[in-house]
């Protein structure tokens, strides 16, 4: 890609980056790029971008005004453009596809790695994908089509077929001759995979092991035969856990016949973990995940994603009002009881939220399993009991100081003790129930558990107060 014809033909002065933190550097890069493009000093802008990392260039371009974004991207060489394009957010990638002429689009997309190309196509309309696929190089089209044929969120969908494979009967010297012409196009050569004549995975070795081995040794003698791998239909989150567990840089992916078909690298796993964690955090907060980025979505989409849970909670909270109305007689006798309702339900909701958060995180990271159900529940109930004792003592003293009525203070303290135990049980048990029902444990989110504890907490409090008042009377 070349700069526009209007670029001034003069030798640009070198530009030195400031010695500062990453955020200051990105701000300097963005502002400098903005100013140079505004002045139509395209050669200086190209020189500014040359030493920058692709991820930094992508972020700087995304922060430019819309009319300048395409212009800045066209300043990059084809190789740079391919690398930078893969770091753009999905909305930015779609925007550039709409703004470029077709040949320029194909030049960038054709040079992308198959897994990143498949990820891009997941974000594009089917009509656009079909059109672009037809224009790709036949080999690239075939590789991308294979990936798109796997189910979303599986190892097959995020793997890349760009790896280096060896044979057991090759010598170390022959292996180096085999690797050299292929290394440039491979995703990584940190690991070298060994296949038999049917392309079945039989072993692997690291580049370090190859380098220190004697040139005449056979690959079959130095490779590791016990290989950790995943199948094409393995969930992408399980692939991420395998790479995290063994500290791999890449994980081989095989089909049902045990044939090696691709690898998943650690950079793809980081994207998966970020996406899965973001989804869990949104769900815990009662917000549906937004595919194109929460802050990039229009406000109507944002409202639609958030209103569902709010409507559910609104209806659920009417139960709390119903419980209070059913106990009006008690409240009329001692009006001060109403003052402690917010304190109790908030404390119970917080205890339940803490329990659910640690249990959901444990389930998602495989730190806890379904067989640990009773152990986890018992542990959390004991924790809730201890918390209840401490909180009850504090609130008893506080209520006594505020109201000077020991019976009201006892009712508040006893209720908070019981609510803490109930909240701990609900917060730890409900995620397991959802997992057993094959549903996302994060659906037992903080708002849902808080609402359930609110209703039962008010019921416990007012009934405890009724019993204590009857004893006093």
The 8 nearest C-alpha neighbors of each residue, nearest first, counted from 0:
[[1, 76, 73, 77, 75, 74, 2, 103],
 [0, 2, 74, 73, 3, 76, 75, 4],
 [3, 1, 74, 73, 4, 6, 41, 0],
 [2, 4, 5, 6, 1, 41, 70, 73],
 [5, 3, 6, 2, 7, 1, 8, 41],
 [4, 6, 3, 7, 39, 2, 41, 8],
 [7, 5, 41, 4, 3, 39, 40, 8],
 [8, 6, 9, 5, 40, 41, 39, 42],
 [7, 9, 6, 10, 42, 5, 40, 11],
 [10, 8, 7, 11, 42, 40, 6, 43],
 [9, 11, 12, 8, 42, 43, 7, 13],
 [12, 10, 43, 9, 42, 13, 46, 40],
 [11, 13, 14, 10, 43, 46, 42, 9],
 [14, 12, 11, 15, 46, 43, 47, 10],
 [13, 15, 47, 12, 16, 46, 43, 11],
 [16, 14, 17, 13, 47, 18, 12, 50],
 [15, 17, 14, 18, 24, 27, 28, 47],
 [18, 16, 19, 15, 24, 27, 23, 20],
 [17, 19, 16, 20, 24, 23, 15, 21],
 [20, 18, 17, 23, 24, 21, 22, 16],
 [19, 21, 23, 22, 24, 18, 25, 17],
 [20, 22, 24, 23, 25, 19, 26, 55],
 [21, 23, 25, 24, 20, 26, 19, 27],
 [24, 22, 26, 20, 21, 25, 19, 27],
 [23, 25, 27, 21, 26, 22, 28, 20],
 [26, 24, 28, 22, 27, 23, 29, 21],
 [25, 27, 23, 29, 24, 28, 30, 22],
 [26, 28, 24, 30, 25, 29, 31, 23],
 [29, 27, 25, 31, 26, 30, 32, 24],
 [30, 28, 59, 26, 32, 31, 27, 33],
 [31, 29, 33, 27, 32, 28, 26, 34],
 [32, 30, 34, 28, 33, 29, 27, 35],
 [31, 33, 29, 35, 30, 34, 44, 28],
 [34, 32, 30, 31, 36, 35, 29, 37],
 [33, 35, 37, 31, 32, 36, 30, 38],
 [36, 34, 38, 40, 32, 37, 33, 44],
 [37, 35, 39, 38, 33, 34, 40, 32],
 [36, 38, 34, 35, 39, 33, 40, 32],
 [37, 39, 35, 36, 40, 34, 41, 33],
 [40, 38, 36, 37, 41, 35, 6, 7],
 [39, 41, 35, 38, 43, 42, 36, 7],
 [42, 40, 44, 43, 6, 39, 45, 36],
 [41, 43, 45, 44, 40, 11, 46, 6],
 [42, 44, 11, 46, 45, 41, 40, 47],
 [43, 45, 41, 47, 42, 46, 35, 32],
 [46, 44, 42, 48, 47, 43, 74, 41],
 [45, 47, 43, 49, 44, 48, 42, 13],
 [46, 48, 44, 45, 49, 43, 14, 50],
 [49, 47, 45, 51, 46, 50, 44, 56],
 [48, 50, 46, 51, 47, 45, 52, 75],
 [51, 49, 48, 52, 47, 46, 53, 16],
 [52, 50, 48, 49, 56, 55, 53, 47],
 [51, 53, 55, 54, 56, 50, 49, 48],
 [54, 52, 83, 56, 55, 82, 57, 51],
 [55, 53, 57, 56, 52, 86, 58, 83],
 [56, 54, 58, 52, 57, 53, 59, 51],
 [57, 55, 53, 59, 58, 54, 60, 52],
 [58, 56, 54, 60, 55, 59, 83, 87],
 [57, 59, 61, 55, 56, 60, 54, 62],
 [58, 60, 29, 56, 62, 57, 61, 55],
 [61, 59, 57, 63, 62, 58, 68, 56],
 [62, 60, 58, 59, 63, 57, 68, 91],
 [61, 63, 59, 60, 58, 64, 29, 68],
 [62, 64, 60, 61, 68, 67, 65, 33],
 [63, 65, 67, 66, 68, 62, 61, 33],
 [64, 66, 68, 67, 63, 69, 61, 62],
 [67, 65, 68, 64, 69, 70, 63, 71],
 [68, 66, 70, 65, 64, 69, 71, 63],
 [67, 69, 71, 65, 70, 60, 66, 63],
 [70, 68, 72, 71, 67, 73, 95, 66],
 [69, 71, 67, 73, 68, 72, 74, 66],
 [72, 70, 68, 74, 73, 69, 67, 60],
 [71, 73, 69, 74, 70, 75, 68, 80],
 [72, 74, 70, 75, 71, 0, 2, 69],
 [75, 73, 2, 72, 71, 45, 1, 0],
 [76, 74, 73, 80, 79, 72, 0, 77],
 [75, 77, 79, 0, 78, 80, 74, 1],
 [76, 78, 80, 79, 0, 81, 75, 107],
 [79, 77, 81, 80, 76, 82, 110, 75],
 [80, 78, 76, 82, 81, 77, 75, 83],
 [79, 81, 77, 83, 78, 82, 75, 84],
 [80, 82, 107, 84, 78, 79, 83, 111],
 [83, 81, 79, 80, 84, 85, 53, 78],
 [84, 82, 53, 80, 86, 85, 57, 81],
 [83, 85, 81, 87, 86, 82, 80, 92],
 [84, 86, 83, 87, 82, 81, 115, 111],
 [87, 85, 84, 83, 54, 57, 88, 82],
 [88, 86, 84, 85, 57, 91, 92, 89],
 [87, 89, 91, 90, 92, 86, 291, 85],
 [88, 90, 92, 91, 93, 87, 122, 291],
 [91, 89, 93, 92, 88, 94, 291, 295],
 [92, 90, 94, 88, 93, 89, 87, 95],
 [93, 91, 89, 95, 94, 90, 87, 88],
 [94, 92, 96, 90, 91, 95, 89, 97],
 [93, 95, 91, 97, 96, 92, 90, 98],
 [96, 94, 98, 92, 97, 93, 99, 91],
 [97, 95, 93, 94, 98, 99, 104, 92],
 [96, 98, 94, 95, 99, 93, 100, 92],
 [97, 99, 95, 96, 94, 100, 69, 93],
 [100, 98, 96, 97, 95, 104, 101, 103],
 [99, 101, 103, 102, 104, 98, 96, 97],
 [100, 102, 104, 103, 99, 105, 96, 106],
 [103, 101, 105, 104, 100, 106, 99, 107],
 [104, 102, 106, 105, 101, 100, 99, 107],
 [105, 103, 101, 102, 106, 107, 99, 96],
 [104, 106, 108, 102, 107, 103, 109, 101],
 [105, 107, 103, 109, 104, 108, 102, 110],
 [106, 108, 81, 105, 110, 104, 109, 103],
 [107, 109, 105, 111, 110, 106, 104, 116],
 [110, 108, 106, 105, 107, 111, 135, 139],
 [109, 111, 108, 107, 81, 106, 112, 78],
 [112, 110, 108, 109, 116, 81, 113, 115],
 [111, 113, 115, 114, 116, 110, 159, 161],
 [114, 112, 116, 143, 115, 159, 117, 142],
 [115, 113, 159, 117, 116, 157, 112, 158],
 [116, 114, 118, 117, 112, 113, 119, 111],
 [115, 117, 113, 119, 118, 114, 111, 112],
 [118, 116, 120, 114, 119, 115, 143, 113],
 [119, 117, 115, 121, 116, 120, 114, 122],
 [118, 120, 116, 121, 117, 122, 115, 123],
 [119, 121, 117, 123, 122, 118, 128, 116],
 [122, 120, 118, 119, 123, 117, 124, 147],
 [121, 123, 120, 119, 89, 124, 118, 93],
 [124, 122, 120, 121, 125, 128, 127, 119],
 [125, 123, 127, 126, 128, 122, 120, 121],
 [124, 126, 128, 127, 129, 123, 120, 121],
 [127, 125, 129, 124, 128, 130, 123, 131],
 [126, 128, 130, 124, 129, 125, 131, 123],
 [129, 127, 125, 131, 130, 126, 120, 132],
 [130, 128, 132, 126, 127, 131, 125, 133],
 [129, 131, 127, 128, 133, 132, 126, 134],
 [132, 130, 128, 134, 133, 129, 127, 135],
 [133, 131, 129, 135, 134, 130, 140, 128],
 [132, 134, 131, 130, 135, 129, 140, 136],
 [133, 135, 131, 132, 136, 130, 105, 140],
 [136, 134, 132, 140, 133, 109, 137, 139],
 [135, 137, 139, 138, 140, 134, 109, 133],
 [138, 136, 140, 139, 141, 135, 134, 133],
 [137, 139, 141, 140, 136, 142, 135, 143],
 [140, 138, 142, 136, 141, 137, 143, 135],
 [141, 139, 137, 143, 138, 142, 135, 132],
 [140, 142, 144, 138, 139, 143, 137, 145],
 [143, 141, 139, 145, 140, 144, 138, 113],
 [144, 142, 146, 140, 113, 145, 141, 117],
 [145, 143, 147, 141, 146, 142, 140, 148],
 [146, 144, 148, 142, 143, 147, 141, 149],
 [145, 147, 156, 143, 148, 144, 149, 155],
 [146, 148, 144, 149, 145, 117, 143, 156],
 [147, 149, 145, 146, 144, 150, 156, 155],
 [150, 148, 147, 156, 155, 146, 151, 145],
 [149, 151, 153, 152, 156, 148, 232, 155],
 [152, 150, 153, 156, 149, 147, 155, 157],
 [151, 153, 235, 234, 156, 150, 154, 157],
 [154, 152, 234, 235, 232, 155, 156, 233],
 [153, 155, 231, 235, 156, 157, 233, 158],
 [156, 154, 231, 153, 158, 149, 157, 146],
 [155, 157, 146, 153, 154, 149, 158, 151],
 [156, 158, 154, 114, 155, 263, 159, 153],
 [159, 157, 263, 262, 155, 261, 114, 156],
 [158, 160, 114, 261, 161, 262, 113, 263],
 [161, 159, 261, 162, 260, 262, 158, 113],
 [162, 160, 185, 159, 186, 184, 261, 163],
 [161, 163, 185, 160, 186, 164, 187, 261],
 [162, 164, 191, 185, 192, 188, 178, 165],
 [165, 163, 192, 193, 191, 162, 194, 166],
 [164, 166, 193, 192, 194, 174, 167, 163],
 [167, 165, 193, 168, 169, 194, 195, 218],
 [166, 168, 219, 218, 169, 193, 217, 165],
 [167, 169, 166, 217, 219, 218, 170, 165],
 [170, 168, 166, 167, 217, 218, 173, 174],
 [169, 171, 217, 173, 216, 172, 215, 218],
 [170, 172, 214, 174, 173, 216, 215, 217],
 [171, 173, 214, 175, 174, 170, 215, 176],
 [174, 172, 176, 170, 175, 171, 169, 177],
 [173, 175, 177, 171, 172, 176, 178, 170],
 [176, 174, 178, 177, 172, 173, 179, 171],
 [175, 177, 173, 174, 178, 179, 172, 180],
 [178, 176, 174, 175, 179, 173, 180, 181],
 [177, 179, 175, 181, 176, 182, 180, 174],
 [180, 178, 182, 181, 176, 177, 175, 183],
 [179, 181, 178, 182, 177, 183, 176, 184],
 [182, 180, 178, 179, 183, 184, 185, 163],
 [183, 181, 185, 179, 184, 178, 180, 188],
 [182, 184, 181, 185, 180, 179, 186, 187],
 [185, 183, 182, 181, 186, 161, 162, 180],
 [184, 186, 161, 162, 182, 187, 183, 181],
 [185, 187, 161, 162, 184, 188, 159, 264],
 [186, 188, 185, 189, 162, 190, 182, 264],
 [189, 187, 190, 191, 182, 163, 185, 206],
 [188, 190, 206, 187, 205, 191, 248, 207],
 [189, 191, 205, 188, 204, 206, 192, 203],
 [192, 190, 204, 203, 163, 164, 205, 188],
 [191, 193, 203, 164, 165, 202, 190, 163],
 [192, 194, 165, 202, 166, 203, 164, 201],
 [195, 193, 200, 198, 199, 201, 166, 165],
 [194, 196, 198, 197, 199, 166, 201, 200],
 [195, 197, 198, 194, 199, 166, 167, 200],
 [196, 198, 195, 199, 258, 194, 200, 257],
 [199, 197, 194, 258, 195, 196, 259, 200],
 [198, 200, 258, 194, 257, 197, 195, 259],
 [199, 201, 194, 259, 258, 202, 193, 198],
 [202, 200, 194, 193, 224, 199, 195, 203],
 [201, 203, 224, 193, 223, 222, 226, 200],
 [204, 202, 192, 223, 222, 193, 191, 224],
 [205, 203, 222, 191, 190, 223, 208, 192],
 [204, 206, 190, 208, 207, 189, 191, 209],
 [205, 207, 209, 189, 208, 190, 210, 204],
 [208, 206, 210, 205, 209, 211, 189, 204],
 [209, 207, 205, 206, 211, 210, 212, 204],
 [208, 210, 206, 212, 207, 211, 205, 171],
 [209, 211, 207, 208, 212, 206, 213, 171],
 [210, 212, 208, 209, 207, 213, 206, 214],
 [213, 211, 209, 210, 208, 214, 216, 171],
 [212, 214, 215, 216, 211, 171, 210, 172],
 [215, 213, 171, 172, 216, 212, 170, 173],
 [214, 216, 170, 213, 171, 172, 217, 212],
 [217, 215, 170, 213, 214, 171, 218, 212],
 [216, 218, 170, 219, 220, 169, 168, 171],
 [219, 217, 167, 220, 221, 169, 170, 222],
 [218, 220, 167, 217, 222, 221, 168, 166],
 [221, 219, 218, 217, 222, 216, 167, 223],
 [222, 220, 218, 219, 223, 217, 204, 208],
 [221, 223, 204, 203, 219, 218, 202, 220],
 [224, 222, 202, 203, 225, 204, 221, 226],
 [223, 225, 202, 226, 201, 222, 203, 219],
 [224, 226, 223, 202, 227, 201, 203, 222],
 [225, 227, 224, 202, 228, 203, 223, 201],
 [226, 228, 225, 229, 250, 251, 241, 245],
 [229, 227, 251, 252, 250, 226, 230, 253],
 [228, 230, 252, 233, 253, 251, 231, 238],
 [231, 229, 253, 233, 252, 232, 254, 154],
 [230, 232, 155, 154, 233, 254, 252, 253],
 [231, 233, 153, 230, 154, 155, 234, 150],
 [234, 232, 230, 153, 154, 231, 229, 235],
 [235, 233, 153, 237, 236, 152, 154, 232],
 [234, 236, 153, 238, 154, 152, 237, 239],
 [235, 237, 239, 238, 234, 240, 271, 272],
 [238, 236, 240, 234, 239, 235, 241, 233],
 [239, 237, 235, 241, 236, 240, 242, 234],
 [238, 240, 236, 268, 242, 237, 241, 243],
 [239, 241, 243, 237, 238, 242, 244, 236],
 [242, 240, 244, 238, 243, 239, 245, 237],
 [241, 243, 247, 239, 240, 245, 244, 246],
 [242, 244, 240, 246, 241, 245, 239, 247],
 [245, 243, 241, 242, 246, 240, 247, 239],
 [244, 246, 247, 242, 243, 241, 240, 227],
 [247, 245, 243, 242, 244, 248, 241, 249],
 [248, 246, 242, 249, 245, 250, 243, 265],
 [247, 249, 265, 264, 246, 250, 242, 189],
 [250, 248, 264, 247, 263, 265, 262, 251],
 [249, 251, 263, 262, 228, 264, 252, 242],
 [252, 250, 262, 228, 261, 263, 229, 253],
 [253, 251, 229, 261, 262, 230, 228, 260],
 [254, 252, 259, 230, 258, 257, 260, 231],
 [255, 253, 257, 256, 258, 230, 231, 260],
 [254, 256, 257, 253, 230, 258, 231, 232],
 [257, 255, 254, 258, 199, 253, 259, 198],
 [256, 258, 253, 254, 199, 255, 200, 259],
 [259, 257, 199, 253, 198, 256, 254, 200],
 [258, 260, 253, 200, 199, 252, 261, 198],
 [261, 259, 253, 252, 258, 160, 254, 262],
 [262, 260, 160, 252, 159, 158, 259, 251],
 [261, 263, 251, 158, 252, 250, 159, 249],
 [262, 264, 158, 250, 249, 159, 251, 267],
 [265, 263, 249, 266, 267, 248, 262, 250],
 [264, 266, 268, 248, 267, 249, 269, 263],
 [267, 265, 269, 268, 264, 270, 248, 263],
 [268, 266, 270, 265, 269, 264, 271, 263],
 [269, 267, 265, 271, 239, 270, 266, 272],
 [268, 270, 272, 266, 271, 267, 273, 265],
 [269, 271, 273, 267, 268, 272, 274, 266],
 [272, 270, 268, 274, 269, 273, 275, 267],
 [273, 271, 275, 269, 274, 270, 276, 268],
 [272, 274, 270, 276, 271, 275, 277, 269],
 [273, 275, 277, 271, 272, 276, 270, 278],
 [276, 274, 278, 272, 277, 273, 271, 279],
 [275, 277, 279, 273, 278, 274, 272, 280],
 [278, 276, 274, 280, 275, 279, 273, 281],
 [277, 279, 275, 281, 276, 280, 288, 282],
 [280, 278, 282, 276, 281, 277, 283, 441],
 [281, 279, 283, 277, 282, 278, 276, 284],
 [282, 280, 286, 284, 278, 279, 283, 288],
 [281, 283, 285, 279, 284, 286, 280, 441],
 [284, 282, 444, 280, 281, 285, 441, 445],
 [285, 283, 281, 282, 286, 280, 445, 444],
 [284, 286, 282, 283, 308, 281, 444, 446],
 [287, 285, 281, 305, 282, 284, 304, 288],
 [288, 286, 304, 282, 281, 289, 305, 285],
 [287, 289, 278, 281, 290, 286, 282, 304],
 [288, 290, 293, 292, 291, 287, 304, 296],
 [291, 289, 292, 288, 293, 122, 296, 89],
 [292, 290, 289, 90, 89, 295, 296, 293],
 [293, 291, 295, 289, 294, 290, 296, 288],
 [292, 294, 289, 295, 296, 291, 301, 288],
 [293, 295, 296, 292, 297, 301, 291, 298],
 [294, 296, 292, 293, 291, 297, 90, 289],
 [297, 295, 293, 294, 292, 300, 298, 301],
 [296, 298, 300, 299, 301, 295, 294, 293],
 [297, 299, 301, 300, 302, 296, 303, 294],
 [298, 300, 302, 301, 297, 303, 296, 304],
 [301, 299, 303, 298, 302, 297, 304, 296],
 [302, 300, 298, 304, 299, 303, 305, 297],
 [301, 303, 299, 305, 304, 300, 306, 298],
 [302, 304, 300, 306, 301, 305, 299, 307],
 [305, 303, 301, 287, 302, 306, 300, 286],
 [306, 304, 286, 302, 303, 307, 308, 301],
 [305, 307, 309, 303, 308, 302, 304, 310],
 [308, 306, 310, 309, 305, 311, 304, 303],
 [307, 309, 311, 310, 306, 285, 312, 305],
 [308, 310, 306, 312, 311, 307, 313, 305],
 [309, 311, 313, 307, 308, 312, 306, 314],
 [312, 310, 308, 314, 309, 313, 315, 307],
 [313, 311, 315, 309, 314, 310, 316, 308],
 [314, 312, 310, 316, 315, 311, 309, 317],
 [313, 315, 311, 312, 317, 316, 310, 318],
 [316, 314, 312, 317, 313, 318, 311, 450],
 [317, 315, 318, 313, 319, 314, 312, 450],
 [316, 318, 320, 319, 315, 314, 321, 313],
 [319, 317, 321, 316, 320, 315, 322, 454],
 [320, 318, 454, 322, 316, 317, 321, 323],
 [319, 321, 317, 323, 318, 322, 324, 316],
 [320, 322, 318, 324, 319, 323, 325, 317],
 [323, 321, 325, 319, 320, 324, 318, 458],
 [322, 324, 320, 326, 325, 321, 319, 327],
 [325, 323, 321, 327, 326, 322, 320, 319],
 [324, 326, 322, 323, 327, 321, 328, 320],
 [325, 327, 323, 324, 328, 329, 322, 330],
 [328, 326, 330, 324, 329, 325, 331, 323],
 [327, 329, 331, 326, 330, 332, 325, 324],
 [330, 328, 332, 331, 327, 326, 465, 333],
 [331, 329, 334, 327, 333, 332, 328, 336],
 [330, 332, 328, 329, 334, 333, 327, 326],
 [331, 333, 329, 330, 334, 328, 327, 335],
 [334, 332, 330, 335, 331, 336, 329, 337],
 [333, 335, 330, 336, 331, 337, 332, 338],
 [334, 336, 337, 333, 338, 339, 330, 402],
 [337, 335, 334, 338, 339, 333, 330, 407],
 [338, 336, 335, 340, 339, 334, 330, 341],
 [337, 339, 336, 335, 340, 341, 334, 342],
 [338, 340, 342, 337, 341, 336, 343, 411],
 [339, 341, 343, 337, 342, 338, 344, 457],
 [342, 340, 344, 343, 339, 345, 338, 337],
 [343, 341, 339, 345, 340, 344, 346, 338],
 [344, 342, 346, 340, 345, 341, 415, 347],
 [343, 345, 453, 347, 341, 346, 342, 348],
 [346, 344, 348, 342, 347, 343, 341, 349],
 [345, 347, 349, 343, 348, 344, 342, 350],
 [348, 346, 344, 350, 349, 345, 419, 418],
 [347, 349, 449, 345, 351, 346, 350, 344],
 [348, 350, 352, 346, 351, 347, 345, 353],
 [349, 351, 347, 353, 352, 348, 422, 423],
 [352, 350, 422, 426, 348, 423, 354, 349],
 [351, 353, 349, 445, 355, 350, 354, 356],
 [352, 354, 350, 356, 351, 355, 349, 357],
 [355, 353, 426, 351, 427, 356, 352, 357],
 [356, 354, 426, 358, 427, 352, 353, 357],
 [355, 357, 353, 359, 354, 358, 352, 360],
 [358, 356, 360, 354, 359, 355, 361, 353],
 [357, 359, 361, 355, 360, 356, 427, 362],
 [360, 358, 362, 356, 361, 357, 355, 440],
 [359, 361, 363, 357, 358, 362, 356, 364],
 [360, 362, 366, 358, 367, 364, 359, 363],
 [363, 361, 365, 359, 367, 360, 364, 368],
 [362, 364, 360, 361, 365, 359, 366, 367],
 [363, 365, 361, 366, 362, 360, 367, 240],
 [366, 364, 362, 367, 363, 361, 368, 360],
 [365, 367, 361, 364, 362, 368, 363, 360],
 [368, 366, 361, 362, 365, 371, 369, 364],
 [369, 367, 370, 371, 362, 365, 366, 372],
 [368, 370, 371, 372, 431, 367, 435, 434],
 [369, 371, 368, 372, 373, 367, 374, 375],
 [372, 370, 374, 369, 368, 373, 375, 367],
 [373, 371, 375, 370, 369, 374, 376, 431],
 [372, 374, 376, 375, 371, 377, 370, 378],
 [373, 375, 377, 371, 376, 372, 378, 370],
 [374, 376, 378, 372, 377, 373, 371, 379],
 [377, 375, 373, 379, 378, 374, 427, 380],
 [378, 376, 380, 374, 375, 379, 373, 381],
 [377, 379, 375, 381, 376, 380, 374, 382],
 [378, 380, 382, 376, 381, 377, 423, 383],
 [381, 379, 383, 377, 382, 423, 378, 424],
 [382, 380, 384, 378, 383, 379, 377, 385],
 [381, 383, 379, 385, 380, 384, 386, 378],
 [384, 382, 420, 380, 386, 423, 419, 381],
 [385, 383, 387, 381, 382, 386, 420, 380],
 [386, 384, 382, 388, 387, 383, 381, 389],
 [385, 387, 383, 389, 384, 388, 390, 382],
 [388, 386, 416, 384, 419, 390, 385, 389],
 [387, 389, 391, 385, 386, 390, 416, 384],
 [390, 388, 386, 392, 391, 387, 385, 393],
 [389, 391, 387, 393, 392, 388, 386, 394],
 [390, 392, 412, 388, 394, 393, 389, 416],
 [393, 391, 395, 389, 390, 394, 388, 396],
 [392, 394, 390, 396, 391, 395, 397, 389],
 [393, 395, 397, 391, 396, 392, 398, 412],
 [396, 394, 408, 412, 392, 398, 397, 393],
 [397, 395, 399, 393, 394, 398, 400, 392],
 [396, 398, 394, 400, 399, 395, 401, 393],
 [399, 397, 408, 401, 395, 400, 396, 402],
 [398, 400, 403, 396, 402, 397, 408, 401],
 [401, 399, 397, 398, 403, 402, 396, 404],
 [402, 400, 398, 399, 403, 397, 404, 396],
 [403, 401, 404, 399, 400, 398, 408, 407],
 [402, 404, 399, 400, 401, 405, 398, 408],
 [403, 405, 402, 407, 406, 399, 408, 398],
 [406, 404, 408, 407, 399, 409, 403, 398],
 [405, 407, 409, 408, 404, 410, 467, 468],
 [406, 408, 410, 409, 405, 404, 411, 336],
 [409, 407, 395, 405, 398, 411, 406, 410],
 [408, 410, 406, 412, 407, 411, 413, 405],
 [409, 411, 407, 464, 413, 408, 412, 463],
 [412, 410, 408, 414, 409, 413, 415, 407],
 [413, 411, 391, 395, 409, 415, 414, 410],
 [414, 412, 416, 410, 415, 411, 409, 417],
 [415, 413, 460, 417, 411, 416, 412, 418],
 [414, 416, 418, 412, 417, 413, 391, 419],
 [415, 417, 387, 413, 419, 414, 418, 391],
 [418, 416, 414, 420, 415, 419, 421, 413],
 [419, 417, 415, 421, 420, 416, 456, 347],
 [420, 418, 387, 422, 383, 416, 421, 417],
 [419, 421, 383, 423, 417, 384, 418, 422],
 [422, 420, 418, 424, 419, 423, 425, 417],
 [423, 421, 351, 425, 419, 424, 420, 347],
 [424, 422, 351, 426, 420, 383, 421, 380],
 [423, 425, 421, 422, 427, 426, 380, 428],
 [426, 424, 422, 428, 427, 423, 429, 421],
 [425, 427, 355, 351, 354, 423, 424, 422],
 [426, 428, 355, 354, 424, 425, 376, 429],
 [429, 427, 425, 431, 430, 424, 426, 376],
 [428, 430, 432, 431, 425, 427, 426, 433],
 [431, 429, 440, 433, 432, 428, 443, 434],
 [432, 430, 434, 429, 433, 428, 435, 440],
 [433, 431, 429, 435, 430, 434, 436, 428],
 [432, 434, 436, 438, 430, 440, 435, 431],
 [433, 435, 431, 437, 438, 436, 432, 440],
 [436, 434, 432, 433, 437, 431, 438, 369],
 [435, 437, 433, 434, 438, 432, 431, 439],
 [438, 436, 434, 435, 433, 439, 440, 432],
 [439, 437, 433, 434, 436, 440, 435, 442],
 [438, 440, 441, 442, 434, 433, 437, 443],
 [441, 439, 430, 442, 433, 434, 443, 359],
 [440, 442, 443, 439, 444, 283, 282, 279],
 [443, 441, 444, 440, 439, 282, 283, 438],
 [444, 442, 441, 440, 430, 447, 429, 448],
 [443, 445, 283, 442, 441, 447, 446, 448],
 [444, 446, 352, 448, 447, 283, 449, 284],
 [447, 445, 449, 444, 448, 450, 285, 284],
 [448, 446, 450, 444, 449, 445, 443, 451],
 [449, 447, 451, 445, 450, 446, 452, 444],
 [448, 450, 348, 446, 452, 447, 451, 445],
 [449, 451, 453, 447, 448, 452, 446, 316],
 [452, 450, 448, 453, 454, 449, 447, 455],
 [453, 451, 449, 455, 450, 454, 456, 348],
 [454, 452, 344, 450, 456, 451, 455, 449],
 [453, 455, 319, 451, 456, 452, 457, 318],
 [454, 456, 458, 452, 457, 453, 459, 451],
 [457, 455, 453, 459, 458, 454, 452, 418],
 [456, 458, 460, 459, 454, 455, 461, 453],
 [457, 459, 455, 456, 460, 461, 462, 322],
 [460, 458, 456, 462, 457, 461, 463, 455],
 [461, 459, 414, 457, 463, 458, 462, 456],
 [460, 462, 464, 463, 458, 459, 457, 465],
 [461, 463, 465, 464, 459, 460, 458, 466],
 [464, 462, 460, 466, 465, 461, 459, 410],
 [463, 465, 461, 467, 410, 462, 466, 468],
 [466, 464, 462, 468, 463, 467, 469, 461],
 [467, 465, 469, 463, 468, 464, 470, 462],
 [468, 466, 470, 464, 469, 465, 471, 463],
 [469, 467, 471, 465, 470, 466, 472, 464],
 [468, 470, 472, 466, 467, 471, 465, 464],
 [469, 471, 467, 468, 472, 466, 465, 406],
 [472, 470, 468, 469, 467, 406, 466, 465],
 [471, 469, 470, 468, 467, 466, 465, 406]]
